[in-house]
Amino acid sequence: MTPLLLQDRDDRGVVTLTLNRPQAFNALSEAMLTALGEAIDALAEDTTVRAVILGASGKAFCAGHDLKEMRAEPSLAYYEQLFEQCTRVMLSIQRLPVPVIARVQGIATAAGCQLVAMCDLAVATDDARFAVSGVNVGLFCATPGVALSRNVPRKAAFEMLVTGEFVSAEQARVLGLVNRVASADALDGEIEAMVASIVSKPRVAIAIGKALFYRQIDSDIESAYADAGATMACNMMDPSALEGVQAFIEKRPPAWPQAPA
């Protein structure tokens, strides 16, 4: 059988995960969620990983949950289990200690739009489109709305949720759902520029910073500053930070310490 998730790694530790159900617009079946969750959990334990690119095969990034699969088993217990599984996968992306970049083409709808929103960064083709369109079939995109409302302004998120209408790639960039927009031919180059910048920095600083970023963002400002100050103090004790500061003082490129295997 063709694998639902493809995985590739380069010699820098950059891992590309590719959703591989093109005939179903990469809908998130239970099996797809399981494969994605297991892959992310394994990467979280691998200290040689520096960044993750999450892409998709075919014309679409992801059309959300597999509605045929959902309709085949109409029970509350099943739906609760399914959305709990999806939530675990989404949160695992945020908890991964390296940046995750969504590589988006075609459509990203409902839980597919949620997937983009949960990635730390996103780059889309200029003809990509985004929607939380469950309301069009009578199902309000409640869980996608959690991620969406943490990426875009409140009124824009609510409009998308209650109308189910698409926004263009450029609109998504302006709203903050994606970072950059490029032509299809330039998409991988745009992502590579982002990746190259990330992997040129110490992994430990990125990992500490990502964890702090998500911890503080929903805290009150005094708690956020207290957490951030403690985090910076610990970060400053790391050999990478000590070397980086010394290199700055000596006006030379830093020689980053090798991370433990």
N, C-alpha and C positions, 0 to 999 in steps of 0.2 A: 504493500500500500504506500501511496505517496505520503510523506510526513506532513502533518499539519503545520509544523513550525520548522523552518530551516535555520541553521546556525552556522556562522562563519566568523573566523577570528584572524586578524592580521598580526604581524610580528610586534606591534606596539601594545597589544592587549586591547584593541578596539574590537568589540564583538557586535556583529550584525545579526539581529533576529528578524526573520521574515515570516509574517503570517502567510500561510500557503493554502488557502481555500479560494482560489480566484473564481471558480465557477459559482461560488456562493457569496461573492463580493467580500470574502474573508469574514463572514459572520462569526460571532463568538459562540460557537457551540460549546457544550460542556467539555467535550474532548479538547477543543482548542484552548479553553480557559485552563484546563489541567496542564496541557503541554506548556503554555506560556508561564503559568505559575511555577511549575517545576524548573523550568529553565532559569527564571529570575532568581529563585531560591538558591540554585546551584551557583549562579554567578555572584551572589552576595557573599558566598564563602570563599571565592577565588580572589586572592589579593593581587593577582597579576592582571586583572581586568582594569582598564583605565577609563573606558567609556562604552556605552551601549547605544547602538542605532536600532530603532524599531521601525521596520518598514513592512511592506506588503507586496505580494505578487499580483499581477493582473492590473485591471483598470481602476480598481477601487482600493482605498486604504482599509476601511472596515465599515460595514453597514450595520453594526450593532449586534444585538443578540440574535440568535437564530430563531425567528418567530415560528417557523414550522415545528421545530423541536419543542418550543414553549407551548404551542397550541395542542400538541399531541398528549400532554399530561397536565390537564387543568386541575391541579390541587394546590391548596395553600401551602402545604408542607414542601412540595416540590419547588414552588416559586420562591419561598423563603430561603431554601437551601441554595438555589441557583444564584440569587442576588447576594447572598453571603459569600459564595464562592467568588463571584465577580469582584466584590468589595475587597476580599483578601488579595486578589491579584493586583487590583489597582493600587492598594496601599503598599504592596511589595515593591512596586516601581519607585514610589517615593522613599521607601526605606533603603533602597539599594545605595551603597556608599559612593557610587560614581554617577555622573550625569547620564541621563537617558534622553536621547534626541529622537523625536518622531519624524519620520521621513514620509511625507503625506502626498499622495496623488489621488486624483479622482474625488470620491466622496468619503467623508467621515461623518457618519450619522449615528445619533442616539449613543449607545455605549461605545461606538467607534469615535465619536466626538469626545466622549468622556476619556477614552484612552489617550487622545491627543492632549487633553487638558491635564492629565495626570503625569505626562512626561515632563521632565524639567525644562526642555527646550523643544522647539518644533520648527521645521522648515517645510514649506509646501510649494508645490507647483502653482504657477499663476492661474491655472484653470481649476484648481481644487475648490471644493465646496463643503461647507460644514452646516450641520443642523442637528438639533435635538428634537426629532420629528415624531416621537412616540405619540404625542397628542393627536396626530392625524389619524391614528388607529384606535383612539380612545384610551391610550396608556400614557399618562403624564411621565416624562423622563425625570423621575425623582432622583435616582442615584446619579445619572449624568449631571443633573443640576447642581449637585454638591461640588463636583469638580469644576464645572463651568463657572459657577458663581465665585470661585476662588481664583479665576483667571481674568474675567471681564467685568466691567462695571455692572452694578446690580440691575439697573433698568434694562440694559442691553441683554443680560442673561435672562431676565424674566420675559422679555419680548420674544426671544428665541424659543423659550420653553412653552409659552402659551400660543404662539402662532405656528410653530413647527417649520417656519420658513428657513430657506437656505441663506447663508451669508457667503460672500465670495472670499477668496484667499486674501485679497487686499483688505476687505472689511475685517476679516479675522486678525490680520496683522495690526490694524489700527486699534482694534478692541483689546489686543493683548493675548489672544488665543494662540497665535504663532509668532515666532520671532522674525522670520525672514521669508520672503517669497521670491521664487526664481522660475525661470522657464524650465521646461522638462529637461532640456539639454544641459542646463547649468545647475540643476538641483544637487547632484552629487558633489560638484565642486564647491558649492556653498556650504554643504554639510562638512566636507573635508576641511575647509578653512576653520570652521567652528571646532571640529575635533582636534586639529593640529594645535590650536591655541590652548585647548583644555589639557592635552597630554604633555604639553611643554611645562606644565606646572606640577608641583609635588602632589602625588596622589593623596597623601595624608591631609594636606591643607584643603583639598577639594572635598574629601570625605567629612572632615570636621565641619567645614562650612556648609555643606548641603544639609547635614543633620540640624545644625543650628538654624539655618534659614527657615526650615519648616516648623521647628519648635517655636520660634519667636513670633512667627507671623500672626498667630491668633492670640498672643499674649497681650496684656496691657503693657504700655510703654516702659514702665519702671521695671517690671519683671523681665521684659525683653532685653533691656539694657543690662540688667544684672546677669542674665544668662550669657549674653554676648560678651560681656567683659570677662567673665570666668572662662569662656571658651577661648577668647583671644590670649589670655594669660597661659592657658594650657598649650595652645598652639605655638606660642612663642618659645616654649621649652623644647619643642620638637627640633631635632637636628636640622631638618630641612629649613625651618624658619631661621634658625641661628646662622646657617650657611648663607641663606638668601640675604639677610641683613648685612652680614660681614662682606659679602660680595658687593653689595650696594655701596658700602663704606669705602671699599677698596677699588671701586669703579671697574669691576670685572664681571664676566658672566658667572652665574652661580654653578657650582658643581654639585648637583643634587645628590644626597646620599642614596644608595641603592635601597629600595624597599625590600623587606624580608620576603622570601618566597612563600 
